Amino acid sequence: MRIIAGLLQVVFKTDFGLTVDLSNYSGAQLFSETQSRYIVSVAPNQQDAFEALAQECGVFVQQLGTVTDEPTIHVTTAERTHILNKANLESLWQNALPILLNPS
């Protein structure tokens, strides 16, 4: 779920949420540690220019989703759409290491 973790980090500590469609990705792709993938957030009015530049440079790009004004995460996979509370996910993310390192 490296892709999802990267996407979530884009909106953590903001008032925004995400709508993401990963229905065309296999489990292997979602868990891949491939180092040549980047997540870029582009303003809607700059999307065409960004995609044109990427194509000109021979870089494959694919839109995975959009940033929303609602602090909720909507992730569509091949099986279903998950609606997740961003505040809960952010809390789990922020506290994961302290909990693992200091179990009580």
Buried (B, 14 or more C-beta within 10 A) or exposed (E): EBBBEEBBEBBBEEEBBBBBBBEEBEEEEEEEEEEEEEEEEBEEEEEEEEBEEBEEEEEEBEEBBBBBEEBBBBBBBEEEEEEBEBEEBBEEEEEEEEEEEEEE
